């Protein structure tokens, strides 16, 4: 099984970030590492990874989105974010919304979601909005 991974490390400031963030390559470059150290950490930093996982076999597409959230706040939190998948030509080929609920302070949560993408070749993931709210 060939696994192609595009790692998304998303760091931004503010309570609700509506900006689009592109996914860096699987191997962080000096530029990416430099950007991470200069940007202030915010709630969006809780999205530790957000990437494509190609589980395709025998010519059948089986592409998933996988993520890791780590709650850095002092209270139980719910997370919601919107994403889009864009091909090399800039055309949006997929989008969706993800949710992770009741994540305790300091706890890590992992999730995955099936996509209808046919390939990961040339696909870039963008997080278009991200929000953390207190769980009740």
N, C-alpha and C positions, 0 to 999 in steps of 0.2 A: 504494500500500500504506500502510495506516495503522499506524503504530507507536506503541504506548502503552507507556511505560516507567515502571516503579515502581522507584526506586533504593533499594537497601538498603545503607546504610553501617553496618556492625556493629562496635561497639567495646565491649569488655568486658574484665574482668580475670579472672585465674585460669587454671589449667591446663586444666580441662575445665568449660565453662560449660553447665549444663543449663537455664538460664533461656530463656524465649521472648522473642525480640526482634522487634518490629514493624518493618515497612519504612516509612521516612519518605517523603514525597512526592518527586516527581522534582526539584523545586526546593527545596533546603535552606532551611528557615526560620531565623530568628534563634534560635528555641528549639533546633532541631537543632544548629546551629553551636555554641551555648552548651553543650549536652550533650556534644558531641564534645571540647570543650576541657577539660571538667571530669573526664571519665572517664579513668582510667589506661589506656594502651594495653597490650594483651596479645596472645596468639596469635590471638585472634578478630579483631583489627585487620587481620590478614593477608587476610581476606575483604574486599577493597577494594570490590567491587560484587556484588550478587546481585539480579537483577531479572527481570521478565517481559518477553518480546519478542513482540508480536502480529504474526505474519506472515500472518494470515488474508487470503484473497482470494476473490472471487466467491462469498461465502457459505459457504466452507469454513473451519472452524476450524483454525488452525495456530499454536499458542501454545507458545513455548519458554521455558525458564529459562536465563539466561546469567549467567556469573560471571567475575570476575577475582580471582585470588589473587596476592599478592606476598609472597614469603618474606622476612620480616624477621629470621629467626634466623641463626645462624652455621653451621648444618648443613643438609644436604639433608633435606627434610621431605615427609611424606605428610599429607594433609588429608582429613578426613571430617566431614560435617555432615548433620544431618537438618533437614527443612523441612516446613512446612505452608502451604497456601493457604486463607485464610478469607474467606468472602463478607461483605458488609455486615451481614448478620443474625447473624454470629458462627458460622455453620456451616462446618465444615471440608469443603472441596470437592476437596482434593487433598493429597498428601503424598509424600515420598520421601527418599532418601538420595543424596548426591553424594560423589564421591571425586576427588581430584587427587593424583597420586603423583610422587615423585622431582623435586620442585621445588628447584632449587639455591638457595643463599643469594643474596638480592638479585634472583632471577629472578621474572618475572611469567608467570603461566600463565592462559590463558583457556579456558573450556569452555562447552558448551551441552547441553541435554537437552530432548527433546520431552516435552510434557505432554498429558494428555487433557482439560485445561480447555476449556470451550466459549467463554469470554469472559474478558476481563481487567477488565471494568467492575465496580468495587466490590471487587475482589480485593486482599487484603493478604497479603504473604508474611511468614512468621515463621520465623526460624532457631531450632529447638528444642534443638539441641545442636551443639557444634563442638569438634573436637579436632585438634591438630597433633602428630605424632609423628615421630621421627627415621627417615629411610629407611636401609635397609641394603643 
